Amino acid sequence: MSEGNHPYDVVVVGNGSLGLSLGLELARRKVRVAVLGQPHRPGAASTAAGAMLGAFGEVTADLMNSESGRSKHELAYQASKLWPEWVSELPRDSTDADLFTAKGTFVMLNAVGMPELDTRNYKAIRDSLVKYGENFEDVDPEDIDWLDAEPTARPLQAMFLPDEHAVNATELVMRLEKAFLAAGGMLIAERATRVEHAHGRVHGIALESGTILRTHKTVLAAGAFSQTVLDSVPEQAVQIPRLVSGYGVSAVVDTVDGTCPQSVIRTPNRAFACGLHVVPRPEGQVYVGATNIISMEPRETALISDVLFLLNCGNRQVRRGLADSGLRKIQVGNRPVPLDGMPLIGETGLSGLWMMTGTYRDGLTLSPLLAREMAALLLEEEATVDLEQFRPVRPPVQLASREEVVEATVMHMLATGYESNWDVPLYWPATIEHYLREAYTQRAQDLDPTFTPPPELLAAVRTNPVLEKGLRDYYAASRSGAAGVSSSAAVHAADREETVEDLLRDAVRTLTNGGVPYPRQDANELLAHVLGSHEPQRRVSGEEAREVRALVARRADRIPIGHILGYARLGGIVVTVTEDVFVPLFPTERLLAWGLSTIAEIGKPLVVDLCTGSAAVALAVAHARPDAQVHAVDVDEKALDCAHRNAAMRVAAGDTPVAVHAGDVADQELLSDLRGEVDLVLANPPYVPEGTELAPEFAKHNPARAIFSGADGLDVIRQVIATAGRLLRPGGALAIEHDDPQIGVVPALLAESGLFGDAVGHRDQENRPRYTTAFRK
């Protein structure tokens, strides 16, 4: 490590519109300030933004129904009044492009989305304009220049907001950089890695190069990337709503006829995003934006599905000829989204560590105001705006009741369907709405008895266990202020009269906080082991509750559930497992189901399970197909002992016997008497590259020989392919489980062998690439 040559009064982490604006404000006050960030701004929001200065265009009914939401809107309103002077003070030379790209904004209400969202939000925009006494004009949608929607997406109403413009975000950032340097600021083209601190106070910031910049005041203004630096101070990070990314895609288009609108054309906010909007750009270009998908980590590349959705919406809802235009550029941005949806502005619990981020959709709009106010706070001057409610260390901000959040989540999800122009049977939308409402209500209850995340996070948590853990951790930390009461209650929890439902909820929460991958599934398994199958409202005894909690605590320590219980379930059967064998995992159900489907029409099928371990897969096949002849193979003696015990146990239960063989898949004579006759080969071999860092379940509690397989993880898979090629008859099926990144490699290996065709990669219950199938030529 080397130390920076010069100390700084303030170091600003982040070189987007917010970071540079604060740096400029401080530099103009003769503060020694450095702004950090890579020049290409990976993962930033500013450079991919439409940069609408939409204090009112962004208004939603839900935002205006809460005190915090109204306060956030008030910030945007005050910021909008600063922009003319702010822009006039930025230096400009003859080569600089115009900063403003649009004159006013048209907000249109069309019939594409949901009235519960679009009509309410359109009315909320209008009501807010009236309340603030702002200029606007109701217009006939037919009179909006350049608007030419498809007949099924024609606007019903429209209004013109003459004072809501848009700026060229790229040009703005360049002009801010010039002004900052001219004022004496220092730009450092590196990312920060951690906060250096001691005795409760910041004393520096470490860079990727190893340099440490000396400073007693650091401001995290790097959007979603601020979380990486904040995580270097874990005792603070746990108390602050975690930042995730609102990943979005936008496009810059060369219009086919070289024309563009003079004003922004947009819808109200819908489908978890900032509405569809088209923003004029110079030289016959338009900006089309933008999608919004919650992601735990910032993204730097666009998903094709999002690009297709966005461009289809633009062509359908704004201008039919857009599809004939040239696609100039696809842009990716990452909006900083705190777990409660509200900005993070102010000093953290660590003296000298400040945050100015989490502004979600309007950081660029807010930048002049927040730069002024944050500079005042840093310099211990009197601020003109009360930002106390947005301080980073806070209880979760609740913008609405749980019922209102669930309802909004359902409406936004349905809106994505209508905006995608879905074509479903007449009764499906009502059915989908009903089950979505049930599912989101249950998910909210599982997360926490009191706190509820914003709608877009509630929707995202369904398929994102990392996000779920982040929410639970934050909610738990938020209650630490009442630790005396809660810890006392916890001591006696097992002695209280509880229901099965109470116990399950507590178990899921404990397992989630422990980082267990499938918390609800494991909690159900542990409760069933102790209680059997019981109704949710059945009362449990103190002894039962203590036994369940003891098992849950072991699982939260990342001991595999199979090792805790001594058995595992797969394909409708139970097998014994020990620490000498790999514990069968839930996703293997998919591989098993696929294999059974391939032999469904075959009488007396011949099946081989390679690398059988506990023999769970082989025995599950024999259980499902009593007429099958099943062979299980493994090279490890301890695994074979376990497989033989399980095979005998299943025979005693009435299943067809399975032949268990000691053998190496690398042996060319393995099962030579079955050569060319086998209908199905299944394999869950070792497939992890040597040296890979693993979750504790695998790193500590499963045998390494059942996990690792050479430098690329493919040593045994190559042998499985060769052996399966010898054993299978023409048309016989092969299914191999593998590591996620191998989804593209294994099909290629099958093709290279020349023995297999129709290789297809498959995903598991969590949409992770998990196994590949093929058929013998």
C-alpha positions in Angstrom: 0.0 0.0 0.0 1.2 3.5 -0.7 -0.3 6.7 0.7 -1.6 9.5 -1.5 0.8 12.5 -1.7 -1.8 15.0 -0.7 -4.6 14.9 1.9 -8.0 15.9 0.8 -10.7 17.7 2.7 -13.4 15.5 1.0 -13.2 12.5 -1.3 -16.3 11.8 -3.4 -16.7 8.2 -4.5 -18.5 8.3 -7.8 -18.2 10.3 -11.0 -21.7 10.4 -12.3 -24.0 13.4 -12.2 -24.4 13.4 -8.4 -20.7 12.9 -7.6 -19.5 15.4 -10.0 -22.1 18.0 -9.0 -21.0 17.7 -5.4 -17.4 17.8 -6.3 -18.0 21.0 -8.4 -20.0 22.7 -5.5 -17.1 21.9 -3.1 -14.3 22.9 -5.5 -16.0 26.3 -6.1 -15.9 26.8 -2.3 -12.1 26.2 -2.4 -12.4 22.8 -0.7 -9.6 20.3 -1.5 -11.8 17.6 -3.1 -11.1 14.5 -5.2 -13.8 12.7 -7.3 -13.1 9.0 -7.9 -14.4 6.8 -10.7 -13.4 5.0 -13.9 -13.8 7.2 -17.0 -16.2 4.8 -18.8 -18.4 4.7 -15.7 -19.4 1.0 -15.7 -22.7 0.4 -14.1 -23.6 4.1 -13.9 -27.1 5.4 -14.3 -26.3 8.9 -15.7 -24.8 8.0 -19.0 -27.7 5.7 -20.0 -30.5 8.0 -18.8 -33.1 9.9 -20.8 -32.3 12.7 -18.4 -35.8 14.0 -18.2 -36.1 16.8 -15.6 -39.4 15.4 -14.6 -40.4 16.5 -11.2 -44.0 16.1 -12.1 -43.8 13.5 -14.9 -42.4 11.0 -12.4 -45.2 11.6 -9.9 -47.3 8.5 -8.9 -50.3 8.2 -6.7 -48.5 5.9 -4.3 -45.7 8.4 -3.9 -48.0 11.3 -3.1 -50.0 9.2 -0.5 -47.1 9.1 2.0 -45.2 11.8 3.9 -41.8 10.5 2.7 -43.0 10.3 -0.9 -44.3 13.8 -0.8 -41.0 15.0 0.7 -39.0 13.3 -2.1 -41.3 15.0 -4.6 -40.7 18.3 -2.9 -36.9 17.8 -3.4 -37.4 17.2 -7.1 -39.6 20.3 -7.4 -37.1 22.5 -5.7 -34.3 21.0 -7.8 -36.2 21.7 -11.0 -36.1 25.4 -10.2 -32.3 25.4 -10.0 -31.6 24.0 -13.4 -31.6 27.2 -15.5 -29.0 28.8 -13.3 -27.1 25.6 -12.8 -26.7 25.1 -16.6 -25.8 28.7 -17.2 -22.8 28.4 -14.9 -21.3 25.4 -16.6 -18.6 26.3 -19.1 -19.3 25.9 -22.8 -17.1 26.3 -25.8 -18.0 26.4 -29.5 -17.6 22.6 -29.9 -20.0 21.7 -27.0 -23.4 20.4 -28.0 -26.6 21.9 -26.6 -27.4 20.6 -23.2 -31.1 20.8 -23.4 -32.6 18.4 -25.9 -36.3 18.7 -25.4 -38.8 21.6 -25.0 -41.4 20.5 -22.5 -43.0 17.1 -22.0 -46.2 15.5 -23.3 -47.7 12.9 -20.8 -50.1 10.6 -22.5 -52.6 8.2 -21.0 -53.1 5.2 -23.3 -55.0 2.0 -22.9 -52.0 -0.3 -22.9 -51.5 -0.7 -19.2 -53.7 -1.0 -16.1 -56.3 1.7 -15.2 -55.5 1.1 -11.5 -51.9 2.3 -12.3 -52.0 4.5 -15.4 -55.2 6.4 -14.8 -54.4 6.9 -11.1 -50.9 8.1 -11.9 -52.0 10.4 -14.7 -54.5 11.9 -12.3 -51.8 12.2 -9.6 -49.6 14.1 -12.0 -52.4 16.5 -12.9 -53.5 17.0 -9.3 -49.9 17.7 -8.2 -49.4 20.3 -11.0 -52.6 22.0 -9.8 -51.5 21.9 -6.2 -48.1 23.5 -7.0 -49.6 26.1 -9.4 -47.5 24.8 -12.2 -48.1 25.5 -15.9 -49.7 22.7 -17.9 -52.2 22.3 -20.7 -54.7 19.5 -21.5 -54.2 18.6 -25.2 -55.9 16.4 -27.8 -53.5 13.4 -28.3 -54.2 13.8 -32.0 -52.4 17.2 -32.0 -49.2 15.8 -30.5 -46.5 16.2 -33.2 -44.7 13.0 -34.2 -46.9 10.8 -32.1 -48.3 8.0 -34.3 -49.2 5.0 -32.1 -50.6 1.7 -33.4 -54.5 1.7 -33.4 -54.6 -0.6 -30.3 -52.4 1.8 -28.3 -53.8 5.2 -29.1 -53.7 7.7 -26.3 -57.0 8.5 -24.5 -55.8 11.8 -22.9 -52.7 13.9 -22.9 -51.3 17.0 -21.2 -48.3 19.2 -22.0 -45.9 20.3 -19.3 -44.0 23.3 -20.8 -41.4 23.5 -18.0 -40.2 19.9 -17.9 -37.4 19.5 -20.3 -34.6 16.9 -20.9 -30.9 17.2 -21.1 -28.2 15.3 -22.9 -26.8 13.2 -20.0 -23.5 12.5 -21.7 -22.9 16.2 -22.5 -23.9 17.1 -19.0 -21.3 14.8 -17.4 -18.6 16.1 -19.7 -19.5 19.7 -18.9 -19.5 18.9 -15.1 -16.0 17.4 -15.5 -14.7 20.5 -17.2 -16.2 22.8 -14.6 -14.9 20.7 -11.7 -11.3 20.7 -13.1 -11.5 24.4 -13.8 -12.5 25.0 -10.2 -9.4 23.2 -8.9 -10.9 19.7 -8.2 -9.0 16.5 -8.7 -10.3 13.6 -10.9 -8.9 10.2 -10.0 -9.6 7.5 -12.6 -9.9 4.6 -10.2 -12.5 2.8 -8.2 -12.5 2.9 -4.4 -12.3 -0.5 -2.7 -12.7 0.2 1.0 -13.0 2.8 3.7 -10.0 3.2 6.0 -11.1 4.0 9.5 -10.1 3.7 13.2 -11.5 4.6 16.5 -14.9 5.4 15.0 -13.6 7.8 12.4 -12.7 7.8 8.7 -9.1 8.5 7.9 -8.8 7.5 4.3 -10.1 5.7 1.2 -8.3 2.8 -0.5 -8.1 2.5 -4.3 -7.7 -0.5 -6.6 -4.1 0.4 -7.2 -3.3 0.1 -3.5 -3.1 3.9 -3.0 -4.7 5.2 0.1 -6.1 8.8 -0.1 -5.9 10.6 3.2 -9.2 12.3 4.1 -11.5 12.6 7.1 -14.6 12.9 5.0 -15.7 10.5 2.3 -19.0 10.7 0.4 -20.4 7.6 -1.3 -22.1 8.8 -4.4 -21.3 5.9 -6.8 -24.9 4.7 -7.2 -25.4 1.0 -6.9 -21.6 0.5 -6.7 -21.6 2.5 -3.4 -22.6 -0.8 -1.7 -19.2 -2.4 -2.5 -17.4 0.3 -0.6 -20.0 0.4 2.2 -19.6 -3.3 2.7 -16.0 -2.7 3.8 -17.5 -1.3 7.0 -19.9 -4.2 7.8 -21.0 -2.8 11.1 -22.4 0.2 9.3 -23.6 -1.6 6.2 -26.0 -3.8 8.2 -27.8 -0.8 9.6 -28.4 0.9 6.2 -30.9 -0.2 3.5 -28.8 -2.2 1.1 -28.4 -0.8 -2.4 -29.4 -3.0 -5.3 -29.5 -2.1 -8.9 -32.6 -1.1 -10.9 -31.0 -2.3 -14.1 -32.4 -0.6 -17.2 -32.0 -0.7 -20.9 -32.4 2.3 -23.3 -31.8 2.7 -27.0 -30.7 5.6 -29.3 -32.3 5.3 -32.7 -31.7 7.0 -36.0 -35.2 7.7 -37.2 -35.9 6.4 -40.7 -37.1 9.8 -41.9 -34.6 11.9 -40.0 -37.3 13.5 -37.9 -37.9 13.7 -34.1 -40.3 15.3 -31.7 -39.5 18.7 -30.2 -40.7 17.5 -26.7 -40.5 14.4 -24.5 -43.3 12.0 -25.1 -44.0 9.7 -22.2 -46.5 7.7 -20.3 -47.0 7.8 -16.5 -44.9 5.4 -14.5 -45.9 1.8 -14.9 -44.7 -1.8 -14.8 -42.1 -1.0 -12.1 -40.4 1.4 -14.5 -40.5 5.2 -15.2 -43.0 4.8 -18.0 -42.3 4.5 -21.7 -40.6 7.7 -22.9 -39.1 9.0 -26.2 -36.7 11.9 -25.9 -35.4 13.9 -28.9 -31.7 13.9 -29.6 -29.8 15.9 -32.2 -29.4 14.9 -35.9 -32.7 13.0 -36.3 -32.1 10.7 -33.3 -34.4 9.7 -30.5 -33.8 8.1 -27.1 -36.2 5.3 -26.2 -36.4 4.2 -22.6 -36.4 2.5 -20.3 -36.9 -0.9 -18.6 -36.3 -1.5 -14.9 -35.4 -4.9 -13.4 -34.2 -5.3 -9.9 -30.7 -6.9 -9.8 -28.5 -7.5 -6.8 -25.5 -6.5 -8.7 -25.1 -3.8 -11.4 -25.2 -5.1 -15.0 -23.0 -3.9 -17.8 -24.7 -5.7 -20.7 -28.3 -5.7 -21.8 -30.6 -8.8 -22.0 -32.0 -9.4 -25.4 -35.4 -9.9 -23.9 -35.4 -6.4 -22.4 -34.2 -4.8 -25.7 -37.0 -6.5 -27.6 -39.6 -5.5 -25.1 -38.5 -1.8 -25.1 -38.3 -1.4 -28.8 -41.6 -3.1 -29.3 -43.2 -0.8 -26.8 -41.7 2.3 -28.6 -42.9 1.1 -32.0 -46.4 0.2 -30.7 -47.1 3.1 -28.4 -45.3 6.1 -29.8 -44.5 5.8 -33.5 -45.3 2.9 -35.8 -42.3 3.6 -38.1 -39.8 3.3 -35.4 -39.2 -0.4 -36.3 -37.8 0.8 -39.7 -35.2 3.0 -38.0 -31.6 2.3 -37.4 -30.5 1.1 -34.0 -27.6 3.4 -33.1 -26.8 2.2 -29.6 -28.1 0.1 -26.8 -27.4 1.6 -23.3 -27.4 -0.1 -19.9 -27.9 1.9 -16.7 -28.1 0.9 -13.1 -30.4 3.0 -10.9 -29.4 2.9 -7.2 -32.3 1.3 -5.3 -32.2 1.1 -1.5 -34.2 -1.7 0.0 -36.9 0.7 1.3 -37.0 2.7 -2.0 -36.0 6.0 -0.4 -32.7 8.0 -0.9 -29.7 7.7 1.4 -28.5 11.2 2.2 -26.4 12.2 5.1 -23.7 10.9 7.5 -23.6 7.3 8.5 -22.9 6.0 12.0 -19.2 6.2 11.2 -17.9 9.7 11.7 -16.8 11.1 8.3 -18.5 8.5 6.2 -21.4 10.2 4.2 -23.8 8.9 1.6 -25.5 10.7 -1.3 -27.1 8.0 -3.4 -30.2 5.8 -3.5 -32.1 8.4 -5.5 -33.4 5.6 -7.8 -35.0 7.4 -10.8 -34.3 11.1 -10.2 -30.6 11.4 -9.2 -29.8 13.6 -12.2 -32.8 15.8 -11.6 -31.9 16.2 -7.9 -28.1 16.8 -8.5 -28.0 20.6 -8.2 -30.1 20.7 -5.0 -28.4 17.7 -3.3 -24.9 19.1 -4.2 -25.7 22.4 -2.6 -27.3 20.8 0.5 -24.6 18.1 1.0 -21.8 20.7 0.6 -23.5 22.7 3.4 -23.7 19.7 5.7 -20.0 18.7 5.0 -18.9 22.2 5.7 -21.0 22.4 8.8 -23.2 25.2 7.4 -26.9 25.6 7.8 -28.8 23.5 5.2 -32.0 25.0 3.6 -33.7 21.6 3.1 -34.5 19.1 5.9 -32.9 15.8 4.8 -33.2 14.1 8.2 -35.8 11.5 7.2 -33.4 10.3 4.5 -30.4 9.7 6.8 -28.7 6.4 5.9 -29.0 4.7 9.3 -32.8 4.4 9.8 -35.7 2.1 10.2 -37.2 1.0 6.9 -39.4 3.7 5.4 -42.9 2.4 4.7 -44.6 4.2 1.9 -47.8 2.2 2.2 -49.6 -0.5 4.2 -48.8 -4.2 3.4 -52.2 -4.6 1.6 -51.5 -1.5 -0.5 -48.0 -2.7 -1.4 -49.3 -6.2 -2.4 -52.0 -4.6 -4.5 -49.5 -2.3 -6.3 -47.2 -5.3 -6.9 -50.0 -7.2 -8.5 -51.1 -4.3 -10.7 -47.5 -3.6 -11.9 -47.0 -7.3 -12.8 -50.3 -7.4 -14.7 -49.3 -4.1 -16.4 -46.2 -5.8 -17.8 -48.5 -8.4 -19.5 -50.7 -5.8 -21.1 -47.7 -3.7 -22.2 -46.2 -6.8 -23.8 -49.5 -7.2 -25.7 -50.2 -10.6 -24.2 -52.9 -12.7 -25.7 -54.4 -15.0 -23.1 -57.8 -16.6 -22.6 -60.4 -14.3 -21.2 -60.5 -15.7 -17.7 -56.8 -15.9 -17.2 -56.0 -12.3 -16.1 -58.5 -12.5 -13.2 -57.1 -15.9 -12.3 -53.5 -14.7 -12.5 -54.4 -11.6 -10.4 -56.0 -13.8 -7.7 -53.0 -16.1 -7.4 -50.5 -13.2 -7.6 -52.2 -11.5 -4.7 -52.1 -14.7 -2.6 -48.4 -15.3 -3.5 -47.2 -11.8 -2.7 -49.2 -11.6 0.5 -47.6 -14.9 1.6 -44.1 -13.7 0.6 -44.5 -10.5 2.5 -45.6 -12.4 5.6 -42.6 -14.7 5.3 -40.2 -11.8 5.0 -41.2 -10.0 8.1 -44.3 -9.6 10.4 -44.2 -5.8 10.1 -42.0 -4.4 7.4 -42.9 -4.7 3.7 -40.5 -3.8 0.8 -41.6 -1.6 -2.1 -43.6 -3.3 -4.9 -40.7 -3.8 -7.3 -38.6 -5.5 -4.6 -41.5 -7.6 -3.4 -41.9 -8.9 -6.9 -38.2 -9.5 -7.4 -37.7 -11.4 -4.1 -39.7 -14.3 -5.4 -36.8 -15.5 -7.5 -33.9 -13.9 -5.7 -32.8 -15.6 -2.5 -29.8 -13.1 -2.1 -32.3 -10.2 -2.2 -34.5 -12.0 0.3 -31.5 -12.4 2.7 -30.6 -8.8 2.3 -34.1 -7.7 3.3 -34.2 -10.0 6.2 -30.8 -8.9 7.5 -31.8 -5.2 7.3 -35.2 -5.8 9.0 -33.5 -7.7 11.8 -30.8 -5.0 12.2 -33.6 -2.4 12.3 -35.0 -4.0 15.4 -31.7 -4.1 17.3 -32.6 -0.9 19.0 -35.1 -2.9 21.0 -32.6 -5.7 21.7 -33.3 -5.8 25.4 -36.9 -6.7 24.8 -36.4 -8.9 21.8 -33.5 -10.9 23.3 -35.4 -11.6 26.5 -38.4 -12.7 24.4 -36.1 -15.0 22.4 -34.8 -16.8 25.6 -38.4 -17.8 26.4 -39.6 -18.3 22.9 -39.6 -22.1 23.2 -41.7 -21.9 26.3 -44.5 -19.9 24.7 -47.5 -21.6 23.1 -46.9 -21.4 19.4 -48.5 -22.7 16.3 -46.9 -24.7 13.5 -47.2 -21.6 11.3 -45.3 -19.4 13.9 -42.6 -22.0 14.2 -42.3 -22.3 10.4 -42.0 -18.5 10.0 -39.3 -18.3 12.6 -37.4 -21.2 11.0 -37.5 -19.6 7.5 -36.3 -16.3 8.9 -33.4 -18.0 10.8 -32.3 -20.1 7.8 -32.5 -17.1 5.4 -30.4 -15.0 7.7 -27.9 -17.8 7.7 -27.7 -17.8 3.9 -29.3 -21.2 3.4 -30.1 -21.6 -0.3 -33.7 -23.1 0.1 -34.9 -21.8 3.5 -38.6 -22.6 3.2 -38.0 -26.1 1.8 -35.5 -26.9 4.5 -37.7 -25.4 7.2 -40.6 -27.5 6.1 -38.4 -30.6 6.1 -37.2 -30.0 9.6 -40.6 -29.3 11.0 -42.0 -32.4 9.3 -39.2 -34.5 10.9 -40.1 -33.3 14.4 -43.9 -32.7 14.1 -45.0 -34.9 11.2 -47.6 -33.4 8.9 -49.8 -31.0 10.9 -52.2 -28.1 10.2 -50.6 -24.6 10.4 -52.7 -23.6 13.4 -51.9 -26.6 15.5 -50.3 -25.7 18.8 -46.8 -27.1 19.4 -45.3 -28.0 22.8 -42.3 -26.2 24.2 -40.3 -29.5 23.8 -41.2 -29.7 20.2 -40.3 -26.1 19.6 -36.9 -26.5 21.3 -36.2 -29.6 19.1 -37.1 -27.8 15.9 -35.0 -24.7 16.8 -32.0 -26.9 17.6 -32.2 -28.5 14.2 -32.8 -25.1 12.5 -29.7 -23.7 14.3 -27.6 -26.5 12.9 -28.9 -26.0 9.4 -28.2 -22.2 9.8 -24.6 -23.2 10.5 -24.7 -24.6 7.0 -24.6 -28.3 7.9 -26.4 -30.1 5.1 -29.9 -31.1 6.1 -29.2 -34.6 5.1 -26.4 -34.9 7.6 -28.6 -33.4 10.3 -31.5 -35.8 9.7 -29.4 -38.7 8.4 -31.5 -39.1 5.3 -32.5 -37.2 2.1 -35.5 -37.3 -0.2 -35.5 -37.6 -4.0 -38.1 -38.7 -6.4 -40.6 -39.8 -3.8 -38.2 -42.0 -1.8 -36.0 -41.6 1.3 -32.4 -42.7 1.4 -29.8 -42.8 4.1 -26.9 -40.4 3.8 -23.7 -40.0 5.8 -20.8 -37.6 5.7 -19.1 -40.0 3.3 -21.4 -39.3 0.4 -22.7 -36.3 -1.4 -26.2 -35.3 -0.1 -28.7 -35.4 -3.0 -30.0 -31.9 -3.8 -33.4 -30.6 -4.7 -32.5 -29.5 -8.3 -31.6 -33.1 -9.2 -35.3 -33.7 -9.2 -35.4 -32.1 -12.6 -32.7 -34.4 -14.1 -34.6 -37.4 -12.7 -37.9 -36.2 -14.1 -36.4 -35.7 -17.5 -34.8 -39.1 -17.5 -38.1 -40.8 -16.5 -39.9 -39.0 -19.3 -37.6 -40.5 -21.9 -38.4 -44.1 -20.9 -42.1 -43.5 -20.3 -43.1 -45.5 -23.4 -40.4 -48.2 -23.1 -41.3 -51.5 -21.6 -38.7 -52.9 -19.1 -36.2 -50.1 -19.7 -32.5 -50.6 -19.0 -31.0 -47.7 -16.9 -27.5 -46.9 -15.6 -26.7 -44.4 -12.9 -23.1 -43.4 -13.0 -21.3 -41.8 -10.0 -24.3 -42.9 -7.9 -23.1 -41.9 -4.5 -25.9 -42.8 -2.1 -27.7 -44.4 -5.1 -30.6 -42.0 -4.6 -31.1 -41.4 -8.4 -30.9 -45.1 -9.3 -33.3 -46.1 -6.5 -35.8 -43.3 -7.4 -35.9 -44.7 -11.0 -36.5 -48.2 -9.7 -39.3 -46.8 -7.4 -41.0 -45.0 -10.3 -40.5 -47.8 -12.8 -40.7 -51.2 -11.0 -40.3 -52.9 -14.4 -36.9 -51.3 -15.0 -33.5 -53.0 -14.7 -31.4 -50.4 -13.0 -27.6 -50.4 -12.4 -25.8 -48.0 -10.0 -22.0 -47.4 -10.3 -19.4 -45.7 -8.1 -15.7 -46.0 -7.5 -15.6 -44.9 -3.9 -15.8 -47.6 -1.2 -17.6 -45.5 1.4 -20.2 -44.4 -1.2 -20.7 -48.0 -2.2 -21.3 -49.0 1.4 -24.0 -46.4 1.6 -25.5 -47.4 -1.7 -25.7 -51.0 -0.8 -27.5 -50.2 2.5 -30.0 -48.0 0.7 -30.6 -50.6 -2.0 -31.4 -53.2 0.7 -33.7 -50.8 2.5 -35.6 -50.0 -0.7 -36.0 -53.7 -1.4 -37.4 -54.2 2.1 -39.9 -51.4 1.3 -41.1 -53.4 -1.8 -39.1 -51.7 -4.6 -37.4 -53.5 -7.4 -33.8 -54.4 -6.6 -31.0 -52.2 -8.0 -27.7 -53.7 -9.0 -24.8 -51.7 -7.3 -21.4 -52.0 -9.0 -17.9 -51.0 -7.9 -16.4 -49.4 -11.0 -14.6 -46.4 -12.5 -16.3 -44.4 -15.3 -12.8 -44.1 -16.9 -12.7 -47.9 -17.3 -13.5 -48.8 -20.9 -14.7 -52.2 -19.8 -17.2 -50.9 -17.3 -20.5 -52.8 -17.6 -19.2 -54.3 -20.9 -22.0 -56.8 -21.0 -24.5 -53.9 -21.4 -22.7 -52.3 -24.3 -25.1 -50.8 -26.8 -28.2 -51.9 -24.9 -28.9 -49.2 -22.3 -32.0 -47.0 -22.7 -31.0 -44.3 -20.3 -27.8 -43.1 -18.6 -28.0 -40.6 -15.7 -25.0 -39.0 -14.0 -24.5 -36.5 -11.3 -20.6 -36.6 -11.3 -18.1 -34.4 -9.6 -18.0 -31.2 -11.7 -16.5 -28.3 -9.7 -13.1 -26.9 -10.8 -10.3 -27.5 -8.3 -9.7 -24.4 -6.1 -13.3 -23.1 -6.5 -14.6 -21.3 -3.4 -17.7 -23.1 -2.2 -20.6 -22.6 0.2 -20.0 -24.2 3.6 -22.3 -27.1 2.9 -19.9 -28.3 0.2 -16.6 -26.9 1.4 -16.9 -28.4 4.9 -19.5 -31.1 5.0 -19.4 -33.0 1.7 -16.5 -35.2 0.5 -14.2 -33.3 -1.8 -13.8 -36.4 -4.1 -17.6 -36.1 -4.8 -17.3 -32.4 -5.8 -14.0 -31.5 -7.5 -13.0 -32.8 -10.9 -9.8 -31.3 -12.3 -8.8 -27.8 -13.3 -11.9 -27.1 -15.4 -14.3 -29.4 -13.5 -14.8 -31.5 -16.6 -12.5 -34.5 -16.1 -15.2 -36.9 -14.9 -17.8 -35.5 -17.3 -15.6 -36.3 -20.2 -15.3 -39.9 -18.9 -19.1 -40.1 -18.4 -19.7 -39.0 -22.0 -17.3 -41.7 -23.3 -18.8 -44.4 -21.1 -22.4 -43.4 -21.9 -21.5 -43.5 -25.6 -20.4 -47.2 -25.2 -23.4 -48.2 -23.2 -26.3 -46.5 -24.9 -28.2 -48.0 -27.8 -28.9 -45.8 -30.8 -31.6 -43.3 -29.6 -30.7 -43.9 -25.9 -30.8 -40.9 -23.6 -28.1 -39.3 -21.5 -28.6 -36.6 -18.8 -25.6 -35.1 -17.0 -25.7 -32.7 -14.1 -23.0 -30.0 -14.1 -21.9 -26.6 -12.8 -23.7 -23.4 -13.9 -20.9 -22.1 -16.2 -20.6 -25.4 -17.9 -24.1 -25.0 -19.6 -22.3 -24.1 -22.9 -19.3 -26.4 -22.5 -21.0 -29.8 -21.9 -23.2 -29.6 -25.1 -20.0 -28.8 -27.0 -18.2 -31.8 -25.5 -21.2 -34.1 -26.5 -21.1 -32.7 -30.0 -17.3 -33.1 -30.2 -17.6 -36.8 -29.2 -19.4 -37.5 -32.5 -21.6 -40.0 -30.5 -24.5 -37.7 -29.5 -27.0 -35.4 -31.1 -29.7 -33.0 -29.9 -27.7 -31.8 -26.9 -29.8 -29.3 -24.9 -29.0 -27.5 -21.7 -31.7 -27.3 -19.0 -32.5 -25.1 -16.0 -33.5 -26.0 -12.5 -36.3 -24.8 -10.3 -34.5 -21.5 -9.7 -33.8 -21.0 -13.4 -30.1 -21.8 -13.0 -28.4 -23.8 -15.8 -28.0 -27.2 -14.2 -28.0 -30.2 -16.5 -27.5 -31.2 -20.2 -29.3 -33.9 -22.1 -28.5 -35.7 -25.4 -29.4 -38.8 -27.4 -27.1 -41.4 -28.8 -26.8 -41.3 -32.6 
